[in-house]
Amino acid sequence: SRPDLQMAESRIRQAESDLRMARLIPFLSPQAGVNVTRQPPVYVGPTLSVELPLFDQGLPRVAKAEFVLSEARRTREVVELTARREAAMALAVLSADRRQVDLLRTKGVPLAERNLELAEQAFRGGGAN
């Protein structure tokens, strides 16, 4: 398979994954840590904070991910069209070359062989130097 097509497919998979993540994770920055109180008694424990999206529900992030996916798909379409065009051109060149080879086999080689025979006959007969 073509490396440029593989790259386009990889970018689509990445963009699809990014879009799924943008839709699944409504919070922007989960943070985990350790909390230590400094007053006696001293307590040590885990902390987890999550940003609750009351006003920002990640819509710009989703829109951006959708746009990136759309562009990745368009890029793949261009790469596919380019590959098809290149394949069609290569096939046309191959067909033209085959016609040329067939023409040489059917007309060129017999004509060259006939000319060689005539030249050899003329040489043997003393008609050519």
RAWO-V326845 format. One record per backbone hydrogen bond with DSSP energy under -1.0 kcal/mol. NH is the residue of the N-H (numbers start at 1). CO is the residue of the C=O. If there is no record, write none. Layout:
nh: (NH | NH)
co: (CO | CO)
This chain:
nh: (6 | 7 | 8 | 9 | 10 | 11 | 12 | 13 | 14 | 15 | 16 | 17 | 18 | 19 | 20 | 21 | 22 | 23 | 24 | 25 | 31 | 33 | 35 | 37 | 45 | 47 | 49 | 54 | 62 | 63 | 64 | 65 | 66 | 67 | 68 | 69 | 70 | 71 | 72 | 73 | 74 | 75 | 76 | 77 | 78 | 79 | 80 | 81 | 82 | 83 | 84 | 85 | 86 | 87 | 88 | 89 | 90 | 91 | 92 | 93 | 94 | 95 | 96 | 97 | 98 | 99 | 100 | 101 | 102 | 103 | 104 | 105 | 106 | 107 | 108 | 109 | 111 | 112 | 113 | 114 | 115 | 116 | 117 | 118 | 119 | 120 | 121 | 122 | 123 | 124 | 125 | 127)
co: (2 | 3 | 4 | 5 | 6 | 7 | 8 | 9 | 10 | 11 | 12 | 13 | 14 | 15 | 16 | 17 | 18 | 19 | 20 | 21 | 49 | 47 | 45 | 43 | 35 | 33 | 31 | 52 | 58 | 59 | 60 | 61 | 62 | 63 | 64 | 65 | 66 | 67 | 68 | 69 | 70 | 71 | 72 | 73 | 74 | 75 | 76 | 77 | 78 | 79 | 80 | 81 | 82 | 83 | 84 | 85 | 86 | 87 | 88 | 89 | 90 | 91 | 92 | 93 | 94 | 95 | 96 | 97 | 98 | 99 | 100 | 101 | 102 | 103 | 103 | 104 | 107 | 108 | 109 | 110 | 111 | 112 | 113 | 114 | 115 | 116 | 117 | 118 | 119 | 120 | 121 | 122)
